[in-house]
Amino acid sequence: MRSRVLVVLSVVAVVLFAVPVITQGFKDCPHCPEMVPVAPGSFAMGDEQPPRRVTIEYRFAFSKDKVSFRDWKHCVLAGQCPSLGAAGSASLDPVVQVSWVDVQQYLYWLTLETGAEYRLLREAEWE
């Protein structure tokens, strides 16, 4: 049996935005998560002293909300993700108890659907 380790799924699309620069939320497809764009910038990361300065030099977007059971169901219907059972299949509750492999399947499906690279947030992007 596969280990179910990821409690809540939050996806990010890394898109090196070309012209025009996107400044408000968007969806790459009707059943894709709503994405929030982030401009390049710098910030102090961590609680250690002195704080570490981090610079993100690219534009990216992350999902406004956690991926819901309803969102996941589109991937299941496309034959790309495992079913999570009947419980919450149309629910807006966040997907829970999915493995890293399951998440990668969902992200791969979004990438195929949109042509944009979907992946999990990196530590600095999460901050």
C-alpha positions in Angstrom: 0.0 0.0 0.0 1.3 3.5 -0.9 2.1 5.8 1.9 -0.3 8.7 2.2 1.8 11.6 3.5 0.7 14.9 2.1 -2.1 16.3 4.2 -3.2 19.3 2.0 -2.4 20.0 -1.6 -1.5 23.5 -2.8 -0.2 23.8 -6.3 1.8 26.4 -8.0 2.3 27.1 -11.7 5.7 28.4 -12.5 5.2 30.5 -15.6 7.8 32.8 -16.9 5.3 35.4 -18.0 5.9 37.1 -21.3 4.0 40.1 -22.5 1.5 41.1 -21.2 2.4 40.9 -17.5 -0.5 39.4 -15.6 -1.4 41.4 -12.5 -4.7 39.8 -11.4 -6.0 36.3 -10.8 -6.5 33.9 -13.7 -7.4 30.4 -14.6 -5.5 28.4 -17.3 -8.6 26.3 -18.1 -12.2 26.1 -16.9 -11.4 23.4 -14.3 -8.0 24.6 -13.3 -7.3 26.3 -10.0 -7.5 30.1 -9.8 -4.0 31.4 -9.8 -2.5 34.5 -8.2 0.5 36.1 -9.9 3.6 37.1 -8.0 6.1 39.6 -9.3 9.9 39.1 -8.9 11.3 40.6 -5.7 13.5 40.2 -2.6 12.6 39.5 1.1 14.2 38.4 4.4 13.6 34.7 4.9 13.6 32.7 8.1 13.8 33.4 11.8 17.6 33.0 12.1 19.7 36.1 12.9 20.8 37.6 10.6 17.9 36.8 8.3 18.8 35.4 4.9 18.1 37.7 2.0 16.3 35.8 -0.8 15.6 37.1 -4.3 13.2 35.5 -6.7 14.0 36.8 -10.2 11.0 35.3 -12.1 7.3 35.8 -12.2 5.2 32.9 -11.1 1.7 32.2 -9.9 0.3 30.0 -7.1 -3.2 28.6 -6.5 -5.4 31.0 -4.6 -7.1 28.1 -2.7 -6.0 24.6 -1.8 -7.0 22.0 -4.3 -10.4 20.7 -3.5 -12.0 17.3 -4.0 -14.0 18.8 -6.8 -10.8 20.0 -8.5 -9.2 16.6 -8.1 -12.3 14.9 -9.6 -11.6 16.5 -13.0 -8.2 14.8 -13.1 -9.8 11.5 -12.1 -12.4 11.8 -14.9 -9.5 12.4 -17.3 -8.0 9.1 -16.2 -4.8 10.8 -14.9 -5.3 10.7 -11.1 -6.4 8.0 -8.6 -9.9 8.2 -7.2 -10.1 9.3 -3.6 -13.3 7.5 -3.1 -16.9 8.7 -2.9 -16.3 10.8 0.3 -16.2 14.4 -0.7 -16.0 13.8 -4.5 -17.7 17.1 -5.2 -16.7 18.8 -2.1 -14.9 22.1 -1.9 -12.9 20.8 1.1 -9.2 20.5 0.5 -7.8 17.2 -0.8 -6.2 15.3 2.1 -4.3 12.0 2.5 -2.7 11.9 -0.9 0.8 10.7 -1.6 3.6 12.7 -3.3 3.1 10.4 -6.3 -0.6 11.2 -6.4 0.2 15.0 -6.3 2.7 14.6 -9.1 0.1 12.9 -11.2 -2.3 15.8 -10.6 0.4 18.4 -11.5 1.4 16.5 -14.6 -2.3 16.5 -15.7 -2.6 20.3 -15.2 0.6 20.7 -17.2 -0.8 18.6 -20.0 -4.1 20.5 -19.9 -2.6 24.0 -20.0 1.0 23.8 -21.4 2.2 25.7 -18.3 4.5 24.0 -15.8 2.6 23.2 -12.6 4.5 22.0 -9.6 4.6 22.4 -5.8 5.9 25.6 -4.2 9.6 25.8 -3.4 10.5 26.9 0.2 11.4 30.5 -0.8 8.2 30.8 -2.9 6.1 29.6 0.0 7.6 32.2 2.3 
